Amino acid sequence: MSNYTKEIDAVAKVRNANSTWSAINPESAARMRIQNRFRTGLDIARYTAKIMRDDMAAYDADSSQYTQSLGCWHGFIGQQKLIAIKKHLKTTKKRYLYLSGWMVAALRSEFGPLPDQSMHEKTSVSSLIEELYTFLRQADARELDQLFVDLDAAREAGDKAKEADLLNQIENFETHVVPIVADIDAGFGNPEATYLLAKKMIEAGACCIQIENQVSDEKQCGHQDGKVTVPHSDFLAKINAVRYAFLELGVDDGVIVARTDSLGAGLTKQIAVTNEPGDLGDQYNSFLDGDYVQSAEDIQNGDVVIKANGKLLKPKRLASGLFQFRKDTGIDRVVLDCITSLQNGADLLWIETEKPHVGQIAEMVNRIREAVPNAKLVYNNSPSFNWTLNFRQQVFDAMQTEGKDVSAYDREKLMSVDYDETELAKLADEKIRTFQADAAREAGIFHHLITLPTYHTAALSTDNLAKGYFADQGMLAYVKGVQRQEIRQGIACVKHQNMAGSDIGDNHKEYFAGEAALKAGGKDNTMNQF
């Protein structure tokens, strides 16, 4: 017996036990149940956590089995992404969503556009998670609704083969609901604040929470200057807070991504507490820049002095009160951060880098794996990188090292369109195309994401439409550039009434009122033109 049949029988049993429910059609109610598979956000979190854990194990066995996501700032954007994935690739497996704190700040704050400095309302993060899953669940309902309509048509036509095929599609329907890697920034406060927000995010459906080691009230975008990190004990307390939130809510295999910004962070707000030489606090402090003190005369009013390496060290403190790390210690601090996080409850790592370079990432990951062999990364394929220039320069440098003639190229001007058809540019584009597979194989990257791609696609498509529509193209700009392409490419939302749920509503009206239902989808509905 299929699950579909079981649901029909279950509803029929309930209906038959209530003498006044004779108007209820068990099959219609069963369809509504199937269209609403996930009752709560916690159902989603538990379901998607298992997916991530299985995917992590698959990657450990075979590094070609990496996963991907795109950052989405609205439920509709996330929905259209998953619809497109199912249409073109036939499965959503190993494809996730990313929720970017940057985009929440820039696009979802009641204050209006804000920089990525944790100034937005923290509840807007959990609200966006809930919104994304609302739209993904609606995508399920819409696709299943069409299968039910087609099933009824096949039955009416007496087409048994078509009926069997549709029942099989319903039985094996693949949901649009996928894992979300959700950005909690630096935790929005102390560990208790982090715990409370993590609970909200998990209750909204998040199975994976990414947290970074910056100071919460000094948080900066990972690709900007002025980043300030915290001692490991502070960061580990927040990792524990997130884990407690997962465990409290029964999401026992929830995933925590520990992000380190140490590669680009030259400052710390505080000196770590240390109890004995070589402990974690002492290791953190060992990276501080400063001068060794020979006598009390070397100490000025307001100076701070600590014992390090058996000597008295006066760390350099800026006018802001922040302490400075020694230059060229970033990689060592990253490695220590990552090992410490994995050994204290984190599941995955995020190393924020200044460029997309497989060799640089691999250098750090290989050192981490000496202590934690199965260490693996979530990596930001960031739009903050100039991918074209970076990879053209990487190819230029490689050609130069190999002794090839590069006199036709100006390394600093490789972004120029003049180089687009050159051998160098084609080699660079191929390296960009294979970057994710190469980095998954060589640098331990389990999950590749782009933080804010749909921010840029929305801007680009709007610019293209506005350029023609408000100039001399008028409606042709929309028709040629948008609608004609939607029709020819089979973009689902060309039937925007259907996408918004009109046909689902019509079917519900028929369930509720039978032949008396007033439907919107009749012959005069202009959507019939598509």
Secondary structure, 3 states (H helix, E strand, C coil): CCHHHHHHHHHHHHHHCCCCCCCCCHHHHHHHHHHCCCCCHHHHHHHHHHHHHHHHHHHHHCCCCCEEEEECCCHHHHHHHHHHHHHHHCCCCCEEEEECHHHHHHHCCCCCCCCCCCCCCCHHHHHHHHHHHHHHHHHHHHHHHHHHHHHHHHHHHCCHHHHHHHHHHHHCCCCCCCCEEEECCCCCCCHHHHHHHHHHHHHHCCCEEEEECECHHHCCCCCCCCCEECCHHHHHHHHHHHHHHHHHCCCCCCEEEEEECCCCCCEECCCCCCCCCCCHHHHHHCCECEEECCCHHHCCCCCCCEEECCEEEEECECCCCCEEECCCCHHHHHHHHHHHHHCCCCCEEEECCCCCCHHHHHHHHHHHHHHCCCCCEEEECCCCCCHHHHHHHHHHHHHHHCCCCCCCCCHHHCCCHHHCCCHHHHHHHHHHHCHHHHHHHHCCEEEEEECCHHHHHHHHHHHHHHHHHCCCCCHHHHHHHHHHHHHHHCCHHHCHHHHCCHHHHHHHHHHHHHHHCCCCCCCCCHHHHC
